[in-house]
Amino acid sequence: MTSLQAISPIDGRYSSKTKPLVDYFSEQALIKYRVRVEIEYFIALVEHGLPQLKDISESKFQDLRKIYNEFSSRDAQEIKEIEKTTNHDVKAVEYFIKDKFDNIELSEYKEFIHFGLTSQDINNTAVPLSIKEAMEEVYHPALEDLLEKLEHLAQDWKDIPMLARTHGQPATPTRLGKEIKVFVVRLKEQMKFLQDIPNAAKFGGATGNFNAHKVAYPHINWKSFGKDFVQGSLGLHHSFPTTQIEHYDHMASLFDALKRINTIILDLDKDIWSYVSMDYFKQKIKKGEVGSSAMPHKVNPIDFENSEGNLGIANALFEHLAAKLPVSRLQRDLTDSTVLRTIGVPFGHTLIGFSSTLKGLNKLLLNEAKLNEDLEKNWAVVAEAIQTILRREGYPNPYEALKGLTRTNEKINKDSISQFIEQLDVSEEIKEELQQITPQNYTGI
């Protein structure tokens, strides 16, 4: 299958942007993570000193770990062939590993592969492990690249005055860099929340109670073993007690946090799109590019639109995942299984969104002349400053006086503001202070 035949655009048109996620969320990746958990579990049983495994030396651990460290597409395909017979994906992994044991002279220990486990002990460790590593190795670097760009722009534009707009109308001036800084701080705050969300895993047998483990080895503290394995060997948080499946509460919290981050970037996309439409930004033109099939003059803000669309799709899926996964009938139903397979899709759309926003930001060219022109056209915005100083001086009804001046259909400009100041019954010192205020310097702290 080529990218032209892919049904999903994340595997088709945008496959180059989502390729880093293949190692974490593809079918082959899921199979590999399952193999890895099974192998590490077997090693943990050996290390724990099960009597039947006492003759296995640590020198075998390297051979065991090669099974997943050198896992190939051919191995994944072999497991899929086994699954055609078993009609069970995790059981196929177990049989695959049993075959591998013959090659490393561990045949007599085959029955301790998947010992006492149910498939969800593998799925509910493999999936959060894949999410954890995808977050560390793909998601965070991509978000940090975008954040770094925004920080640079906030610094570069920190002294650029800009007419603000509230309710779409001219409002108290601000600075362009400060407005970008707002998004920087919002993203950093949400990134802190991400760090506090555990990557939780379930490991406890068919209904979460280590029943099979305890009946076979009643004197072993299996709860302690499970915690040590999940947290020590896999680096995940051990959820206990559970039903057959992990609660998914922490995973839902993660998806909600990712959705909030996407929403912040989506908000940024819309703001930048609006600034482009107001001509505050031009865009770098790439030779050969076409902005419109009919209008040759157009250079459209397509990157921000692309990001907005992809982040919207990602959020719809994250919202469904967060709402659905924590709900399961009694000790377990199968709905989580098929839903878990789609986790890579919202990550894919998120990655496309990040990439598109970053691409769009890199194409922006500041049009300072237009920003200054809009400030000059809106001298009425200094009315707030004037009436505030008049309040300070105890001037009677300053708000009403400025309201009378500014809420007329007559154009307010530098001259009309200056004339208004000169007719005020205040000292020359206060008049001089008021005359110094301009839309360009009334930008706060």
C-alpha positions in Angstrom: 0.0 0.0 0.0 1.3 3.4 -0.9 0.4 6.7 0.8 -2.0 7.4 -2.1 -4.0 4.3 -1.1 -4.2 5.1 2.7 -7.7 5.8 4.0 -6.4 8.0 6.9 -4.5 11.2 5.9 -2.1 10.6 8.8 -0.9 7.5 7.0 -1.3 9.1 3.6 -0.9 12.8 2.8 0.7 13.6 6.1 2.7 10.4 6.6 6.0 12.2 6.6 4.9 14.3 9.6 3.5 11.3 11.6 6.3 8.8 10.8 8.0 9.2 14.2 4.8 7.8 15.8 5.0 4.5 13.9 7.4 3.0 16.4 4.9 3.5 19.2 1.3 3.3 17.8 1.4 1.0 14.8 0.2 -2.6 14.9 3.8 -3.7 14.7 4.8 -1.4 17.6 1.9 -2.8 19.8 3.1 -6.3 19.1 6.7 -5.4 19.9 5.6 -3.8 23.2 3.6 -6.9 24.1 6.7 -9.1 23.4 8.8 -6.8 25.5 6.4 -7.0 28.5 6.2 -10.8 28.3 10.0 -11.1 28.2 10.5 -8.7 31.1 7.9 -10.5 33.1 9.6 -13.8 32.6 13.0 -12.2 33.6 11.3 -10.8 36.7 10.0 -14.3 37.7 13.6 -15.6 37.3 14.9 -12.7 39.4 12.3 -13.3 42.0 13.6 -16.8 42.6 10.8 -19.1 41.5 12.1 -22.6 42.3 11.4 -23.9 38.8 13.4 -21.1 37.3 16.4 -21.2 39.6 18.7 -22.8 37.1 18.4 -19.9 34.6 21.5 -17.7 34.8 21.5 -14.0 34.2 23.6 -14.6 31.1 20.4 -15.7 29.4 18.8 -12.3 30.0 20.7 -10.8 27.0 19.4 -13.5 24.7 15.9 -13.0 26.1 16.0 -9.2 25.5 17.2 -9.7 22.0 13.8 -11.1 21.2 12.3 -7.7 21.5 15.4 -5.5 20.9 15.9 -7.1 17.5 12.2 -7.4 16.8 11.6 -7.1 13.0 8.7 -6.7 10.6 9.2 -10.4 9.8 8.7 -11.2 13.4 5.5 -9.2 13.6 4.2 -10.9 10.4 5.0 -14.3 12.0 2.9 -13.4 15.0 0.0 -12.2 12.7 0.2 -15.6 11.0 -0.1 -17.4 14.3 -3.0 -15.2 15.2 -4.9 -16.5 12.1 -5.1 -19.8 14.0 -5.5 -18.6 17.6 -7.8 -15.7 16.7 -6.3 -14.1 19.8 -3.5 -11.5 19.4 -1.9 -11.8 22.8 -1.9 -15.6 22.7 -0.2 -15.4 19.4 2.6 -13.4 21.1 2.9 -16.1 23.7 3.3 -18.9 21.1 5.8 -16.8 19.2 8.0 -16.4 22.3 7.7 -20.1 23.0 9.1 -20.8 19.6 12.0 -18.4 20.3 12.8 -20.3 23.6 13.7 -23.3 21.5 16.5 -21.3 19.9 18.0 -20.1 23.2 17.8 -23.4 25.0 15.0 -22.5 27.3 12.5 -25.0 26.0 11.7 -26.5 29.4 10.6 -23.2 30.8 8.0 -22.3 28.1 5.1 -22.6 30.5 6.3 -19.7 32.6 5.8 -17.4 29.6 2.5 -15.5 30.4 2.4 -17.4 33.7 -0.8 -16.6 35.6 -1.7 -13.7 33.4 -4.6 -12.6 31.3 -4.2 -10.6 28.1 -5.0 -7.3 29.8 -1.9 -7.7 32.0 0.0 -7.4 28.7 -2.2 -4.8 27.0 -2.6 -2.6 30.0 1.2 -2.4 30.4 2.2 -2.4 26.7 -0.1 0.5 25.8 0.8 2.9 28.6 4.4 2.1 28.1 4.1 3.0 24.4 2.3 6.2 25.3 5.0 7.1 27.9 7.8 6.6 25.5 6.0 8.4 22.6 5.4 11.3 24.9 9.1 11.4 25.9 10.6 10.8 22.5 8.2 12.4 20.1 5.5 14.6 21.7 7.5 16.6 24.1 10.3 17.4 21.6 7.7 18.6 19.0 5.9 20.8 21.5 9.2 22.2 22.8 10.2 23.1 19.3 7.0 25.1 18.9 7.4 26.6 22.3 10.9 27.7 21.6 9.8 29.4 18.4 7.1 31.3 20.3 9.5 32.4 23.0 11.9 33.8 20.3 9.0 35.7 18.7 7.8 37.0 22.1 11.3 38.4 22.7 11.8 39.7 19.1 8.5 41.6 19.2 8.5 42.6 22.9 8.7 46.3 22.0 6.2 46.3 19.1 3.1 48.3 20.0 -0.2 47.0 18.7 -3.8 48.0 18.8 -5.7 45.4 20.9 -9.2 44.3 20.0 -11.8 43.2 22.5 -15.1 42.1 21.1 -13.5 42.7 17.8 -13.3 46.5 18.4 -10.3 48.8 19.0 -9.2 48.6 22.6 -6.3 49.6 24.9 -3.0 49.1 23.1 -0.8 46.2 23.9 2.5 44.9 22.6 2.8 42.1 20.1 5.5 40.2 22.0 3.4 40.3 25.2 0.4 38.7 23.3 2.7 35.9 22.1 4.0 35.5 25.7 0.5 34.8 26.8 0.5 31.6 24.8 4.0 30.7 26.0 2.9 30.9 29.6 -0.4 29.0 29.0 1.5 26.2 27.3 4.1 26.0 30.1 1.5 25.8 32.7 -0.2 22.8 31.0 3.2 21.1 30.5 3.6 21.1 34.3 0.3 19.3 34.6 1.5 16.6 32.1 4.5 15.9 34.4 2.2 15.0 37.3 0.0 12.5 35.4 1.1 8.9 36.1 1.4 6.4 33.3 -0.7 3.8 35.0 -0.6 0.1 34.3 -2.7 -2.9 35.5 -1.0 -6.2 36.4 -2.9 -8.7 38.5 -4.4 -11.6 36.6 -7.9 -12.4 35.3 -9.9 -10.2 37.7 -7.0 -8.2 39.3 -6.5 -10.3 42.4 -3.5 -12.5 41.4 -5.7 -15.5 41.8 -3.7 -17.9 39.6 -0.4 -16.6 41.0 -1.5 -17.1 44.6 -2.9 -20.6 44.1 0.3 -21.7 42.5 2.7 -20.0 45.0 0.7 -19.0 48.1 3.7 -17.8 50.1 4.9 -15.2 47.6 3.7 -11.6 48.1 2.4 -11.2 44.5 1.1 -7.7 45.2 4.6 -6.6 46.0 5.9 -8.5 43.0 3.5 -6.8 40.7 4.3 -3.3 42.0 8.1 -4.0 41.7 7.7 -5.3 38.2 5.5 -2.5 36.8 7.3 0.3 38.6 10.8 -1.1 38.6 11.1 -3.0 35.4 8.7 -1.0 33.2 8.9 2.4 34.9 5.1 2.7 35.1 2.7 3.4 38.0 1.0 0.2 39.3 -2.7 0.5 39.7 -4.1 -1.7 42.5 -6.7 -3.0 43.1 -8.3 -3.2 39.7 -10.7 -5.3 37.8 -9.5 -7.3 34.7 -8.5 -3.9 33.2 -6.8 -0.7 34.3 -9.2 2.0 35.3 -7.8 4.4 32.6 -8.5 7.3 34.9 -4.9 8.6 34.6 -4.9 8.0 30.8 -8.1 10.0 30.6 -6.5 12.8 32.6 -3.6 12.7 30.1 -5.9 12.9 27.1 -7.7 15.9 28.7 -4.4 17.6 29.3 -3.3 17.0 25.7 -6.7 18.4 24.6 -6.2 21.6 26.6 -2.7 22.1 25.0 -4.2 21.6 21.6 -6.9 24.1 22.4 -4.3 26.7 23.4 -2.5 26.2 20.1 -5.8 26.3 18.2 -6.5 29.6 19.9 -3.0 30.8 18.8 -3.8 29.7 15.2 -7.0 31.7 15.1 -5.3 34.8 16.5 -2.4 34.7 14.0 -4.9 34.0 11.2 -6.7 37.2 12.2 -3.5 39.2 12.4 -2.7 38.0 8.9 -6.1 39.0 7.7 -5.5 42.5 9.2 -2.2 42.7 7.3 -0.2 42.8 10.5 1.8 40.0 9.0 2.9 39.3 5.5 4.0 35.7 4.6 7.2 34.5 3.0 6.6 33.5 -0.6 8.0 30.3 -1.9 8.8 30.2 -5.6 6.4 28.1 -7.5 3.7 28.0 -4.8 0.1 28.8 -5.7 -2.2 30.5 -3.1 -5.4 30.1 -5.1 -6.4 28.2 -8.2 -8.3 31.3 -9.4 -6.8 34.4 -7.7 -3.1 34.7 -8.4 -2.5 37.5 -5.8 -3.4 35.4 -2.8 -1.0 34.1 -0.2 -3.3 32.3 2.2 -2.5 31.4 5.9 -3.0 27.8 5.1 -0.6 26.4 7.7 -2.7 27.9 10.6 -5.9 26.6 9.0 -4.3 23.2 8.6 -3.3 23.1 12.2 -6.7 24.3 13.4 -8.4 21.5 11.5 -6.0 18.8 12.6 -6.1 19.9 16.3 -9.9 19.9 16.2 -10.0 16.3 15.0 -7.4 15.3 17.6 -9.5 16.9 20.3 -12.6 15.2 19.3 -10.9 11.8 19.5 -9.1 12.7 22.8 -12.4 13.7 24.2 -14.0 10.4 23.2 -11.1 8.4 24.6 -11.2 10.3 27.9 -14.9 9.8 28.3 -15.1 6.1 27.1 -12.1 4.3 28.5 -12.8 4.7 32.2 -16.2 3.1 31.7 -16.5 -0.7 31.5 -19.3 -3.1 32.4 -18.6 -5.0 35.7 -15.1 -6.5 35.7 -14.5 -6.0 32.0 -16.0 -5.6 28.6 -14.2 -5.5 25.3 -15.0 -2.0 24.2 -11.7 -0.6 25.5 -9.7 -3.0 23.3 -10.8 -1.6 19.9 -10.7 2.0 21.2 -7.2 1.7 22.5 -6.0 0.8 19.0 -7.0 4.3 17.8 -4.7 6.2 20.4 -2.1 6.9 17.7 -4.7 8.7 15.6 -5.2 11.8 17.8 -1.4 11.8 18.5 -0.9 11.8 14.7 -3.3 14.8 14.1 -1.7 16.6 17.0 1.7 16.2 15.6 0.5 17.5 12.2 -1.0 20.5 14.0 2.2 21.3 15.8 4.2 21.0 12.6 1.8 23.2 10.7 1.7 25.9 13.3 5.5 26.0 13.5 5.7 26.1 9.7 3.3 29.0 9.6 5.2 30.9 12.3 8.4 30.5 10.4 6.8 32.2 7.4 5.6 35.3 9.1 6.9 38.7 8.2 6.1 41.5 10.5 4.4 44.5 8.9 5.2 47.3 11.4 3.8 50.0 9.1 0.3 48.5 9.2 0.4 48.1 13.0 1.4 51.7 13.4 -1.2 52.8 10.9 -4.0 51.2 12.9 -2.7 52.8 16.1 -2.8 56.2 14.4 -6.3 55.6 13.2 -7.5 54.9 16.7 -6.5 57.8 19.0 -9.7 57.2 20.9 -8.0 54.4 22.8 -6.0 56.9 24.8 -9.3 58.1 26.4 -8.9 55.5 29.1 -5.5 56.8 30.0 -6.8 60.4 30.1 -9.8 59.7 32.2 -7.8 57.6 34.7 -5.3 60.5 35.3 -8.3 62.9 35.7 -9.8 60.5 38.3 -6.5 60.6 40.1 -6.6 64.4 40.1 -10.2 64.5 41.4 -11.6 66.0 38.2 -15.4 65.9 38.1 -17.0 63.1 36.0 -13.9 62.4 33.8 -15.4 59.2 32.4 -18.5 61.0 31.2 -16.4 63.8 29.7 -14.3 61.3 27.6 -17.4 59.4 26.7 -18.9 62.5 25.2 -15.8 63.0 23.1 -15.2 59.5 21.9 -18.7 58.1 21.4 -19.6 60.4 18.5 -19.5 59.7 14.8 -16.7 62.2 14.4 -13.2 60.9 13.8 -11.0 61.1 16.8 -7.4 61.8 16.0 -4.3 63.3 17.6 -5.5 66.9 17.1 -9.0 66.4 18.6 -7.5 64.6 21.6 -5.0 67.5 22.0 -7.7 70.1 21.8 -9.8 68.3 24.3 -6.8 68.2 26.7 -6.2 71.9 26.3 -9.7 72.9 27.3 -9.6 70.9 30.5 -9.6 72.8 33.8 -6.4 71.3 35.1 -2.9 72.6 35.6 -0.4 73.0 32.8 1.7 70.3 34.3 -1.2 67.8 34.1 -2.0 68.9 30.5 1.6 68.3 29.6 1.4 64.8 31.2 -1.7 64.0 29.2 -0.3 65.4 25.9 2.6 62.8 26.2 0.2 59.9 25.9 0.0 58.3 22.5 -1.5 55.0 21.2 2.1 53.9 20.6 3.3 54.4 24.2 0.2 53.6 26.1 1.0 49.9 26.3 1.3 49.2 30.0 3.9 46.9 31.6 
